[in-house]
Amino acid sequence: MTPEQYCQQKAARSGSSFYYSFLFLPPEKRRAIMALYAFCREVDDVVDECAEPAVAARKLGWWREEIERTFRGQPTHPVGHALRGTLERFYLPQEYFLEIIDGMEMDLQYDSYPSFSELALYCHRVAGVVGLLAAEIFGHEDRQTTRYANDLGIAFQLTNILRDVGEDLRRGRVYIPLDEMERFGVSPADLGRGQTSERLRELFAFQAERARDYYRRAFEHLPEVDRYAQRSGLIMAAVYQTLLDELEAEGFRVLEGRIHLTPLRKLWIAWRTARNERGRHRRRLREARA
């Protein structure tokens, strides 16, 4: 199995919404984003699958060394080999990869977050920085696009946090800020009951609105000149915003079971968004020539 095949399998097996947006990229960019995504899956799996924090910390330390080896041209892991080829074609700063690992290490340091200030740093590291790397792979002309990419990554992470409240709780983690739980009269014990009270629904609606605000901010920061190049991010956003709408339509009953979109629905949303963005791009080009 080649490094590229390993990364593709890693992405496909995850069932992530991101995978569907990759399908509409040209081959070189698709290979690059698959390598980036596979790296993120590897370090995320370390935290999720290691029951012993000390073991997880050592494994994340190994990945720090692997990133350093990769940037020296001496990777040992299939993902490192795939990233090495990517680094030859795209500007992807080493410190960004290390910052993603910093974010994963926060999961070993925090089982809950006192306020959104701490959670925002976590979201920036594990998702906003990934957005910045992805934006470099997709390509952009305007530096304002980096603000879009960071905010969009955070919006994705906030959506994931809301969807996965129950699953994270079973892992002993609470990503809803504790001060906001207190404001809505909700305790960690209330989460553990697995029932969606009106107070919980109001708390979750507040989290959903914050995610929507980050989507709005992201789109406001995206220059039209870079919109088509960044269409994969827009495809992901369409899928994730549909998921957010579905969570709301289901009354935010995220503690009672996982709410998700079917693969067919994700593919339909991805195809429809790709088609719309292509049409918008063509209209812009015609207007520019007129």
C-alpha positions as CSV (number, residue, x, y, z in Angstrom):
1,M,0.0,0.0,0.0
2,T,1.4,3.4,-1.0
3,P,1.4,6.3,1.5
4,E,-1.3,8.0,-0.6
5,Q,-3.5,4.9,-0.5
6,Y,-3.0,4.7,3.3
7,C,-4.2,8.3,3.7
8,Q,-7.2,7.8,1.4
9,Q,-8.3,4.7,3.3
10,K,-7.9,6.6,6.6
11,A,-10.1,9.3,5.3
12,A,-12.7,7.0,3.8
13,R,-13.0,4.8,6.8
14,S,-13.7,7.7,9.1
15,G,-17.0,8.4,7.4
16,S,-16.3,12.1,7.9
17,S,-18.2,14.8,6.1
18,F,-14.9,16.2,5.0
19,Y,-14.3,13.2,2.8
20,Y,-17.1,14.2,0.4
21,S,-15.7,17.6,-0.2
22,F,-12.4,16.1,-1.2
23,L,-14.0,14.3,-4.1
24,F,-14.4,17.6,-6.1
25,L,-10.7,18.6,-6.0
26,P,-8.1,18.1,-8.7
27,P,-5.8,15.1,-8.0
28,E,-2.8,16.9,-6.7
29,K,-4.8,18.9,-4.2
30,R,-6.9,15.9,-3.3
31,R,-3.8,13.9,-2.4
32,A,-2.5,16.9,-0.3
33,I,-5.7,17.4,1.7
34,M,-6.0,13.6,2.2
35,A,-2.5,13.6,3.7
36,L,-3.4,16.5,6.0
37,Y,-6.7,14.9,7.0
38,A,-4.9,11.6,7.7
39,F,-2.4,13.3,10.0
40,C,-5.3,14.9,11.9
41,R,-7.0,11.5,12.3
42,E,-3.8,9.9,13.5
43,V,-3.2,12.4,16.3
44,D,-6.9,12.6,17.2
45,D,-7.1,8.8,17.5
46,V,-4.1,8.8,19.9
47,V,-6.2,10.8,22.4
48,D,-9.5,9.0,21.7
49,E,-8.1,5.4,21.8
50,C,-5.4,5.6,24.6
51,A,-7.0,5.0,28.0
52,E,-3.8,6.0,29.8
53,P,-2.9,9.7,29.4
54,A,0.8,9.1,29.9
55,V,0.8,6.7,26.9
56,A,-1.1,9.1,24.8
57,A,1.3,11.9,25.7
58,R,4.3,9.7,24.6
59,K,2.5,8.9,21.3
60,L,1.9,12.6,20.6
61,G,5.5,13.2,21.4
62,W,6.4,10.6,18.8
63,W,4.3,12.5,16.3
64,R,6.1,15.7,17.1
65,E,9.3,14.0,16.2
66,E,7.8,12.5,13.1
67,I,6.7,16.0,11.9
68,E,10.3,17.2,12.5
69,R,11.6,14.2,10.6
70,T,9.1,14.9,7.8
71,F,10.2,18.5,7.4
72,R,13.9,17.3,7.3
73,G,12.9,14.9,4.5
74,Q,13.2,11.7,6.6
75,P,9.7,10.5,7.5
76,T,9.1,7.0,8.9
77,H,5.2,6.8,8.9
78,P,3.1,6.5,5.8
79,V,1.4,9.8,6.7
80,G,4.8,11.4,7.0
81,H,5.8,10.1,3.6
82,A,2.5,11.4,2.1
83,L,3.0,14.8,3.8
84,R,6.6,15.0,2.5
85,G,5.3,15.1,-1.1
86,T,2.7,17.6,-0.1
87,L,5.3,19.9,1.4
88,E,7.2,20.1,-1.9
89,R,4.1,21.6,-3.6
90,F,2.4,23.7,-1.0
91,Y,3.4,26.2,1.7
92,L,2.5,24.4,5.0
93,P,4.4,25.8,8.0
94,Q,5.8,23.2,10.4
95,E,4.6,25.2,13.4
96,Y,1.0,24.6,12.3
97,F,1.3,20.9,12.5
98,L,2.9,21.2,16.0
99,E,0.1,23.5,17.0
100,I,-2.5,20.9,16.1
101,I,-0.6,18.4,18.4
102,D,-0.7,21.1,21.1
103,G,-4.5,21.1,20.7
104,M,-4.7,17.4,21.0
105,E,-2.6,17.6,24.2
106,M,-5.2,19.9,25.7
107,D,-7.5,16.9,25.8
108,L,-5.0,15.3,28.1
109,Q,-4.9,18.4,30.3
110,Y,-8.6,19.3,30.4
111,D,-11.7,17.1,30.9
112,S,-13.8,20.3,30.9
113,Y,-13.4,23.9,30.0
114,P,-14.1,26.7,32.5
115,S,-15.1,29.3,29.9
116,F,-15.3,29.8,26.1
117,S,-11.9,31.6,26.3
118,E,-10.1,28.3,27.0
119,L,-12.4,26.4,24.6
120,A,-11.7,28.9,21.8
121,L,-8.0,28.2,22.1
122,Y,-8.6,24.5,21.8
123,C,-10.9,25.0,18.8
124,H,-8.3,27.2,17.1
125,R,-5.6,24.7,17.5
126,V,-7.5,21.5,16.5
127,A,-9.6,23.0,13.8
128,G,-8.8,26.7,13.0
129,V,-5.2,25.8,12.2
130,V,-6.4,22.9,10.1
131,G,-8.5,25.4,8.2
132,L,-5.4,27.6,7.6
133,L,-3.5,24.6,6.2
134,A,-6.4,23.6,4.0
135,A,-6.7,27.1,2.7
136,E,-3.1,27.0,1.5
137,I,-3.7,23.7,-0.3
138,F,-6.9,25.0,-1.9
139,G,-5.2,28.2,-3.0
140,H,-5.9,31.9,-2.4
141,E,-4.9,35.3,-3.6
142,D,-6.3,37.5,-0.8
143,R,-4.9,37.2,2.8
144,Q,-8.4,37.9,4.1
145,T,-9.1,34.3,3.2
146,T,-7.0,33.1,6.1
147,R,-9.5,34.8,8.5
148,Y,-12.3,32.9,6.7
149,A,-10.4,29.6,7.0
150,N,-9.7,29.9,10.7
151,D,-13.3,31.0,11.6
152,L,-14.7,28.2,9.4
153,G,-12.6,25.6,11.1
154,I,-13.8,26.8,14.5
155,A,-17.4,26.7,13.3
156,F,-16.9,23.0,12.3
157,Q,-15.4,22.2,15.7
158,L,-18.3,23.9,17.5
159,T,-20.8,21.9,15.4
160,N,-18.9,18.7,16.2
161,I,-18.9,19.5,19.9
162,L,-22.6,19.9,19.9
163,R,-23.3,16.8,17.9
164,D,-20.9,14.7,20.1
165,V,-22.0,15.9,23.6
166,G,-23.1,12.4,24.6
167,E,-20.2,10.5,23.1
168,D,-17.7,12.9,24.6
169,L,-19.4,12.6,28.0
170,R,-18.9,8.8,27.9
171,R,-15.2,9.5,27.3
172,G,-15.1,11.7,30.5
173,R,-15.0,15.0,28.6
174,V,-17.3,18.0,28.6
175,Y,-16.6,20.7,25.9
176,I,-19.6,22.9,26.8
177,P,-18.1,25.8,28.9
178,L,-18.8,25.3,32.6
179,D,-19.7,28.9,33.2
180,E,-22.3,28.8,30.4
181,M,-23.7,25.6,31.9
182,E,-24.1,27.4,35.2
183,R,-25.7,30.4,33.5
184,F,-28.4,28.1,32.1
185,G,-28.8,26.2,35.4
186,V,-27.3,23.0,34.1
187,S,-24.8,20.8,36.0
188,P,-22.5,18.1,34.6
189,A,-24.8,15.6,36.4
190,D,-27.7,16.8,34.2
191,L,-25.7,15.8,31.1
192,G,-25.2,12.3,32.6
193,R,-28.9,11.7,32.9
194,G,-29.2,11.4,29.1
195,Q,-32.5,13.3,28.9
196,T,-33.0,16.6,27.2
197,S,-34.6,19.0,29.6
198,E,-35.8,22.5,28.6
199,R,-32.7,24.0,30.3
200,L,-30.4,21.7,28.3
201,R,-32.2,22.5,25.1
202,E,-31.7,26.2,25.7
203,L,-28.0,25.7,26.5
204,F,-27.5,23.6,23.4
205,A,-29.4,26.3,21.3
206,F,-27.0,28.9,22.6
207,Q,-24.1,26.7,21.5
208,A,-25.6,26.3,18.1
209,E,-26.1,30.0,17.7
210,R,-22.4,30.5,18.5
211,A,-21.5,28.0,15.7
212,R,-23.8,29.8,13.3
213,D,-22.1,33.1,14.2
214,Y,-18.7,31.6,13.3
215,Y,-20.1,30.5,9.9
216,R,-21.4,34.0,9.2
217,R,-18.1,35.5,10.2
218,A,-16.2,33.1,8.0
219,F,-18.4,33.8,4.9
220,E,-18.1,37.6,5.5
221,H,-14.3,37.2,5.4
222,L,-14.1,35.2,2.2
223,P,-13.2,37.4,-0.8
224,E,-15.1,36.6,-4.0
225,V,-11.8,36.2,-5.9
226,D,-10.9,33.1,-3.7
227,R,-14.4,31.6,-3.4
228,Y,-14.1,29.0,-6.2
229,A,-10.6,27.9,-5.1
230,Q,-12.0,27.5,-1.6
231,R,-15.1,25.5,-2.8
232,S,-14.2,22.4,-0.8
233,G,-14.5,24.4,2.4
234,L,-17.9,25.7,1.2
235,I,-19.0,22.2,0.5
236,M,-18.0,21.2,4.1
237,A,-19.8,24.2,5.4
238,A,-23.0,23.3,3.6
239,V,-22.9,19.8,5.0
240,Y,-22.1,21.0,8.5
241,Q,-24.8,23.7,8.5
242,T,-27.3,21.1,7.4
243,L,-26.2,19.0,10.3
244,L,-26.7,21.9,12.7
245,D,-30.2,22.5,11.3
246,E,-30.9,18.8,11.8
247,L,-29.7,19.0,15.5
248,E,-32.1,21.9,16.0
249,A,-35.0,20.1,14.2
250,E,-34.5,17.1,16.5
251,G,-34.8,19.3,19.6
252,F,-31.0,19.0,20.3
253,R,-31.6,15.5,21.7
254,V,-27.8,14.8,21.4
255,L,-27.7,13.1,24.8
256,E,-30.2,10.5,23.7
257,G,-28.4,9.3,20.6
258,R,-26.1,10.4,17.8
259,I,-27.8,12.6,15.2
260,H,-26.2,12.4,11.8
261,L,-26.7,12.8,8.1
262,T,-26.7,9.7,5.8
263,P,-23.8,9.3,3.4
264,L,-26.2,9.7,0.4
265,R,-27.5,13.0,1.8
266,K,-23.9,14.3,2.4
267,L,-23.0,13.4,-1.2
268,W,-26.1,15.1,-2.5
269,I,-25.3,18.3,-0.6
270,A,-21.7,18.1,-1.7
271,W,-22.7,17.7,-5.4
272,R,-25.3,20.5,-5.2
273,T,-22.9,22.9,-3.6
274,A,-20.1,22.1,-6.0
275,R,-22.5,22.7,-8.9
276,N,-23.7,26.0,-7.5
277,E,-20.2,27.3,-6.8
278,R,-19.1,26.3,-10.4
279,G,-22.0,28.3,-11.8
280,R,-21.2,31.3,-9.6
281,H,-17.6,31.2,-10.7
282,R,-18.5,31.1,-14.4
283,R,-20.9,34.1,-14.0
284,R,-18.1,36.0,-12.3
285,L,-15.7,35.2,-15.1
286,R,-18.3,36.3,-17.7
287,E,-18.9,39.6,-15.9
288,A,-15.2,40.2,-15.7
289,R,-14.8,39.8,-19.5
290,A,-17.9,42.0,-20.2
